Each structure stands twice: as C-alpha cells, then as structure tokens.
Amino acid sequence: MIIDHQTIVDLASRLSLALLIVSIALTFIRLVRGPQAVDRVVSLDLIAVMIVAFIGAYAVHVRDTSFLDVAIAYALIAFLGTVALARYLLRSRSRPEDGPNMGEEE
C-alpha cells in the first residue's frame, strides 16, 4: 500500500482541525466556569491562540496561503485584547477608594 505525501498532509490536517475544535470547546467550558476573572482572561487568550492555530491548519488543509494573513491579523487583535483585559483587571483590583485595608476586618 503506497501512501503519497498529499494523503498524509490531508489526514494530519483533518486530525489537527478536529483536535483543535475539541480543545477550543474544553477551553470554552473553563471560560464559562471561571471561577475567577484571571482564569477567564487566560482561557480567552488560549482560545484566541487556538483559533490562530485552527486558521493555520485550515490554510494547510485547503492549500491557500491567504488565510495566514487572516491568522496574523487575528493574533495581533487578540493580543491587544488580552493586554487591555489584563490592564483593566489590574486597575480594578487596586482602586484608591478601597483604601489600604481592603478586605480586612476591623
């Protein structure tokens, strides 16, 4: 039985697309469950990375390099979104109106 190069690439790309879909679904469950905002931000960033990987694997599967430009643009936007969410969480945790004894009982 002779297996050519295209068949191996096709099988590998289909397998990677399927595994990425399962990984995105499991990470989405983590995003919904939380329990903290930091867990949600990390899950959202991981989903963005896996979407970039999915777009790259899809570009290999359909043999079209124009999808790689979309993956690069999505990665840049996702990175900026993650930085913005991290800055928001950092500022929301260190509000000056809460005072230095935040969370302590008197």
Backbone as a printed PyTorch tensor [residue, N CA C, xyz], in Angstrom:
tensor([[[  0.8440,  -1.1760,   0.0000],
         [  0.0000,   0.0000,   0.0000],
         [  0.8850,   1.2320,   0.0000]],

        [[  0.7050,   2.0610,  -0.9890],
         [  1.5080,   3.2690,  -1.1190],
         [  0.6490,   4.4690,  -0.7120]],

        [[  1.1900,   5.2550,   0.2200],
         [  0.5050,   6.4680,   0.6540],
         [  1.3450,   7.6430,   0.1900]],

        [[  0.7500,   8.5200,  -0.5830],
         [  1.5120,   9.6580,  -1.0880],
         [  1.5260,  10.7920,  -0.0610]],

        [[  2.3160,  11.7860,  -0.3720],
         [  2.5250,  12.9260,   0.5250],
         [  1.2260,  13.6900,   0.7740]],

        [[  0.4230,  13.8910,  -0.2250],
         [ -0.8180,  14.6640,  -0.0820],
         [ -1.8120,  13.9620,   0.8380]],

        [[ -1.8510,  12.6590,   0.8040],
         [ -2.7620,  11.9210,   1.6750],
         [ -2.3650,  12.0790,   3.1350]],

        [[ -1.0760,  12.0420,   3.4110],
         [ -0.5930,  12.2130,   4.7770],
         [ -0.8870,  13.6220,   5.2680]],

        [[ -0.6570,  14.6280,   4.4460],
         [ -0.9310,  16.0060,   4.8220],
         [ -2.4250,  16.2060,   5.0590]],

        [[ -3.2480,  15.5980,   4.2010],
         [ -4.6920,  15.7190,   4.3380],
         [ -5.1770,  15.0770,   5.6400]],

        [[ -4.6810,  13.8910,   5.9550],
         [ -5.0730,  13.2210,   7.1950],
         [ -4.5890,  13.9840,   8.4300]],

        [[ -3.3600,  14.4750,   8.3730],
         [ -2.8170,  15.2220,   9.5050],
         [ -3.5630,  16.5380,   9.7210]],

        [[ -3.9230,  17.2130,   8.6420],
         [ -4.6450,  18.4730,   8.7970],
         [ -6.0560,  18.2420,   9.3200]],

        [[ -6.7140,  17.1710,   8.8750],
         [ -8.0480,  16.8600,   9.4020],
         [ -7.9910,  16.4970,  10.8850]],

        [[ -6.9890,  15.7230,  11.2650],
         [ -6.8360,  15.3540,  12.6670],
         [ -6.5500,  16.5840,  13.5270]],

        [[ -5.6740,  17.4560,  13.0560],
         [ -5.3560,  18.6530,  13.8360],
         [ -6.5580,  19.5940,  13.9380]],

        [[ -7.3430,  19.7080,  12.8730],
         [ -8.5510,  20.5390,  12.9440],
         [ -9.5420,  19.9740,  13.9580]],

        [[ -9.7070,  18.6650,  13.9660],
         [-10.6260,  18.0380,  14.9200],
         [-10.1480,  18.2200,  16.3610]],

        [[ -8.8570,  18.0290,  16.5870],
         [ -8.3170,  18.2020,  17.9410],
         [ -8.4060,  19.6520,  18.4020]],

        [[ -8.2050,  20.5820,  17.4920],
         [ -8.3270,  21.9910,  17.8610],
         [ -9.7620,  22.3640,  18.2050]],

        [[-10.7250,  21.8000,  17.5010],
         [-12.1260,  22.0730,  17.8240],
         [-12.4650,  21.5400,  19.2190]],

        [[-12.0090,  20.3370,  19.5300],
         [-12.2440,  19.7750,  20.8600],
         [-11.5540,  20.6190,  21.9350]],

        [[-10.3460,  21.0540,  21.6650],
         [ -9.6090,  21.8790,  22.6290],
         [-10.2940,  23.2150,  22.8550]],

        [[-10.7920,  23.8240,  21.8030],
         [-11.4980,  25.0930,  21.9440],
         [-12.7710,  24.8960,  22.7730]],

        [[-13.4860,  23.8040,  22.5530],
         [-14.7040,  23.5350,  23.3240],
         [-14.3910,  23.3360,  24.8090]],

        [[-13.3320,  22.5900,  25.1100],
         [-12.9660,  22.3740,  26.5110],
         [-12.4970,  23.6670,  27.1770]],

        [[-11.7790,  24.4760,  26.4460],
         [-11.3380,  25.7560,  26.9970],
         [-12.5150,  26.7060,  27.1800]],

        [[-13.5010,  26.6170,  26.3180],
         [-14.7050,  27.4320,  26.4790],
         [-15.4470,  27.0580,  27.7660]],

        [[-15.4550,  25.7760,  28.0940],
         [-16.0570,  25.3550,  29.3660],
         [-15.3140,  25.9760,  30.5400]],

        [[-13.9870,  26.0040,  30.4590],
         [-13.1940,  26.6520,  31.5040],
         [-13.4850,  28.1490,  31.5720]],

        [[-13.7150,  28.7600,  30.4150],
         [-14.0410,  30.1870,  30.3600],
         [-15.3570,  30.4630,  31.0700]],

        [[-16.3360,  29.6200,  30.8680],
         [-17.6500,  29.8250,  31.4790],
         [-17.6050,  29.5450,  32.9800]],

        [[-16.8980,  28.5000,  33.3820],
         [-16.8830,  28.1010,  34.7880],
         [-16.0700,  29.0240,  35.6700]],

        [[-15.0140,  29.6180,  35.1400],
         [-14.2120,  30.5510,  35.9280],
         [-13.2120,  29.8480,  36.8080]],

        [[-13.1950,  30.0280,  38.0770],
         [-14.0730,  30.7900,  38.9480],
         [-13.6800,  32.2530,  39.0920]],

        [[-12.4530,  32.6050,  38.7480],
         [-12.0060,  33.9880,  38.9060],
         [-11.8680,  34.6510,  37.5410]],

        [[-11.7850,  35.9750,  37.5650],
         [-11.6490,  36.7330,  36.3200],
         [-10.3220,  36.4210,  35.6230]],

        [[ -9.2950,  36.1550,  36.4040],
         [ -7.9890,  35.8340,  35.8160],
         [ -8.0750,  34.5350,  35.0190]],

        [[ -8.8010,  33.5490,  35.5440],
         [ -8.9900,  32.2890,  34.8200],
         [ -9.7050,  32.5270,  33.4950]],

        [[-10.6540,  33.4230,  33.5140],
         [-11.4070,  33.7190,  32.2920],
         [-10.5350,  34.4220,  31.2530]],

        [[ -9.6840,  35.3310,  31.7030],
         [ -8.7920,  36.0300,  30.7680],
         [ -7.8060,  35.0600,  30.1440]],

        [[ -7.2400,  34.1750,  30.9470],
         [ -6.2970,  33.1880,  30.4210],
         [ -7.0030,  32.2430,  29.4490]],

        [[ -8.2260,  31.8340,  29.7870],
         [ -8.9870,  30.9630,  28.8850],
         [ -9.2940,  31.6640,  27.5690]],

        [[ -9.6600,  32.9250,  27.6500],
         [ -9.9540,  33.6780,  26.4360],
         [ -8.7160,  33.8310,  25.5650]],

        [[ -7.5670,  34.0560,  26.1980],
         [ -6.3230,  34.1570,  25.4430],
         [ -5.9560,  32.8090,  24.8140]],

        [[ -6.1660,  31.7300,  25.5320],
         [ -5.8820,  30.4100,  24.9870],
         [ -6.8030,  30.0860,  23.8240]],

        [[ -8.0670,  30.4820,  23.9110],
         [ -8.9860,  30.2710,  22.7950],
         [ -8.5120,  31.0540,  21.5740]],

        [[ -8.0390,  32.2710,  21.7840],
         [ -7.5390,  33.0690,  20.6670],
         [ -6.3280,  32.4090,  20.0120]],

        [[ -5.4280,  31.8630,  20.8200],
         [ -4.2550,  31.1820,  20.2710],
         [ -4.6760,  29.9440,  19.4810]],

        [[ -5.6530,  29.2060,  20.0080],
         [ -6.1100,  28.0120,  19.3030],
         [ -6.8700,  28.3520,  18.0300]],

        [[ -7.5370,  29.4870,  17.9990],
         [ -8.2000,  29.9170,  16.7620],
         [ -7.1570,  30.2630,  15.7060]],

        [[ -6.0700,  30.8960,  16.1170],
         [ -4.9830,  31.1860,  15.1750],
         [ -4.3970,  29.8780,  14.6450]],

        [[ -4.2170,  28.9060,  15.5260],
         [ -3.7170,  27.6000,  15.0880],
         [ -4.7140,  26.9180,  14.1560]],

        [[ -6.0020,  27.0560,  14.4440],
         [ -7.0270,  26.4740,  13.5920],
         [ -7.0030,  27.0960,  12.1990]],

        [[ -6.8560,  28.4180,  12.1450],
         [ -6.7930,  29.0910,  10.8420],
         [ -5.5600,  28.6340,  10.0690]],

        [[ -4.4380,  28.4640,  10.7770],
         [ -3.2310,  27.9670,  10.1230],
         [ -3.3890,  26.5460,   9.6030]],

        [[ -4.0140,  25.6930,  10.4070],
         [ -4.2460,  24.3120,   9.9620],
         [ -5.2430,  24.2710,   8.8080]],

        [[ -6.2220,  25.1570,   8.8510],
         [ -7.1820,  25.2130,   7.7550],
         [ -6.5130,  25.6910,   6.4680]],

        [[ -5.5710,  26.6270,   6.5930],
         [ -4.8300,  27.0970,   5.4200],
         [ -4.0320,  25.9640,   4.7910]],

        [[ -3.4760,  25.1060,   5.6290],
         [ -2.7590,  23.9340,   5.0980],
         [ -3.7390,  22.9680,   4.4470]],

        [[ -4.8870,  22.7850,   5.0840],
         [ -5.8760,  21.8250,   4.5730],
         [ -6.4090,  22.2160,   3.1960]],

        [[ -6.7180,  23.5060,   3.0100],
         [ -7.2750,  23.9440,   1.7230],
         [ -6.1960,  24.4210,   0.7620]],

        [[ -4.9390,  24.4140,   1.2180],
         [ -3.7950,  24.8230,   0.4000],
         [ -3.9430,  26.2530,  -0.1350]],

        [[ -4.2960,  27.1720,   0.7770],
         [ -4.4720,  28.5750,   0.4120],
         [ -3.7500,  29.4290,   1.4500]],

        [[ -2.7310,  30.1570,   1.0290],
         [ -1.9220,  30.9210,   1.9660],
         [ -2.5540,  32.2400,   2.3870]],

        [[ -3.6350,  32.6460,   1.7620],
         [ -4.2590,  33.9160,   2.1550],
         [ -4.8660,  33.8380,   3.5520]],

        [[ -5.1710,  32.6410,   4.0350],
         [ -5.6860,  32.5040,   5.3900],
         [ -4.6200,  32.8270,   6.4360]],

        [[ -3.3580,  32.7130,   6.0780],
         [ -2.2960,  33.0320,   7.0260],
         [ -2.2630,  34.5140,   7.3600]],

        [[ -2.6120,  35.3620,   6.4010],
         [ -2.7210,  36.7910,   6.6820],
         [ -3.8390,  37.0660,   7.6890]],

        [[ -4.9270,  36.3510,   7.5450],
         [ -6.0390,  36.4860,   8.4900],
         [ -5.6000,  36.0320,   9.8790]],

        [[ -4.8490,  34.9580,   9.9520],
         [ -4.3730,  34.4520,  11.2420],
         [ -3.4510,  35.4540,  11.9270]],

        [[ -2.5820,  36.0960,  11.1600],
         [ -1.6740,  37.0980,  11.7380],
         [ -2.4560,  38.2930,  12.2520]],

        [[ -3.4160,  38.7720,  11.4840],
         [ -4.2330,  39.9050,  11.9120],
         [ -5.0450,  39.5490,  13.1560]],

        [[ -5.6100,  38.3550,  13.1850],
         [ -6.3840,  37.9290,  14.3580],
         [ -5.4860,  37.8190,  15.5890]],

        [[ -4.2770,  37.3250,  15.4130],
         [ -3.3490,  37.1940,  16.5430],
         [ -3.0050,  38.5640,  17.1220]],

        [[ -2.7980,  39.5490,  16.2610],
         [ -2.4900,  40.8940,  16.7490],
         [ -3.6630,  41.4970,  17.5140]],

        [[ -4.8600,  41.3380,  16.9930],
         [ -6.0430,  41.8770,  17.6650],
         [ -6.2870,  41.1440,  18.9910]],

        [[ -6.1020,  39.8470,  19.0060],
         [ -6.2960,  39.0750,  20.2320],
         [ -5.2670,  39.4660,  21.2930]],

        [[ -4.0370,  39.7150,  20.8720],
         [ -3.0120,  40.1470,  21.8200],
         [ -3.3840,  41.4860,  22.4430]],

        [[ -3.8290,  42.4230,  21.6320],
         [ -4.2280,  43.7270,  22.1710],
         [ -5.4150,  43.5970,  23.1130]],

        [[ -6.3560,  42.7190,  22.7950],
         [ -7.4870,  42.4910,  23.6790],
         [ -7.0720,  41.8970,  25.0110]],

        [[ -6.1280,  40.9900,  24.9880],
         [ -5.6410,  40.3840,  26.2210],
         [ -4.9210,  41.4060,  27.0880]],

        [[ -4.1220,  42.2470,  26.4710],
         [ -3.4240,  43.2900,  27.2190],
         [ -4.4310,  44.2650,  27.8270]],

        [[ -5.4600,  44.6350,  27.0680],
         [ -6.4750,  45.5500,  27.5840],
         [ -7.2280,  44.9320,  28.7620]],

        [[ -7.5930,  43.6590,  28.6610],
         [ -8.2840,  43.0000,  29.7730],
         [ -7.3820,  42.8810,  31.0010]],

        [[ -6.1220,  42.5950,  30.7980],
         [ -5.1940,  42.4920,  31.9260],
         [ -5.0240,  43.8420,  32.6230]],

        [[ -4.9280,  44.9080,  31.8420],
         [ -4.8150,  46.2450,  32.4410],
         [ -6.0860,  46.6200,  33.1960]],

        [[ -7.2250,  46.2530,  32.6480],
         [ -8.4960,  46.5220,  33.3210],
         [ -8.5740,  45.7870,  34.6530]],

        [[ -8.1880,  44.5130,  34.6640],
         [ -8.2150,  43.7590,  35.9100],
         [ -7.2320,  44.3160,  36.9280]],

        [[ -6.0750,  44.7420,  36.4560],
         [ -5.0770,  45.3090,  37.3580],
         [ -5.5820,  46.5950,  37.9880]],

        [[ -6.2160,  47.4360,  37.1970],
         [ -6.7340,  48.7030,  37.7320],
         [ -7.9460,  48.4940,  38.6230]],

        [[ -8.7800,  47.5200,  38.3010],
         [ -9.9700,  47.3000,  39.1160],
         [ -9.6240,  46.7040,  40.4760]],

        [[ -8.5020,  46.0270,  40.5860],
         [ -8.0970,  45.4590,  41.8720],
         [ -7.3670,  46.4520,  42.7530]],

        [[ -6.8340,  47.5060,  42.2050],
         [ -6.0630,  48.4650,  43.0040],
         [ -6.7130,  49.8400,  42.9550]],

        [[ -7.9930,  49.8950,  43.2920],
         [ -8.6980,  51.1800,  43.3310],
         [ -8.2880,  51.9460,  44.5790]],

        [[ -8.0140,  53.2420,  44.4390],
         [ -7.6020,  54.0240,  45.6040],
         [ -8.7480,  54.2370,  46.5980]],

        [[-10.0210,  54.2150,  46.1410],
         [-11.1320,  54.4590,  47.0580],
         [-11.3570,  53.2860,  48.0020]],

        [[-10.7930,  52.1250,  47.7140],
         [-10.9410,  50.9780,  48.6030],
         [-10.0710,  51.1240,  49.8530]],

        [[ -9.0330,  51.8770,  49.7350],
         [ -8.1590,  52.1140,  50.8890],
         [ -7.1210,  51.0190,  51.0400]],

        [[ -6.1570,  51.2510,  51.9530],
         [ -5.0810,  50.2740,  52.1320],
         [ -5.5280,  49.0160,  52.8560]],

        [[ -6.6430,  49.0490,  53.6020],
         [ -7.0920,  47.8930,  54.3710],
         [ -8.1780,  47.1240,  53.6360]],

        [[ -8.0540,  47.0070,  52.3640],
         [ -9.0770,  46.3390,  51.5780],
         [ -9.1990,  44.8790,  51.9900]],

        [[-10.4070,  44.4810,  52.3480],
         [-10.6670,  43.0940,  52.6710],
         [-10.3640,  42.7110,  54.1100]],

        [[ -9.8150,  43.6110,  54.9260],
         [ -9.5080,  43.2960,  56.3060],
         [-10.6790,  43.6880,  57.1890]],

        [[-10.9050,  42.8840,  58.2270],
         [-11.9550,  43.2070,  59.1770],
         [-11.3930,  44.1300,  60.2310]],

        [[-12.2750,  45.0200,  60.7200],
         [-11.8100,  45.9770,  61.7420],
         [-12.2730,  45.6080,  63.1090]]])
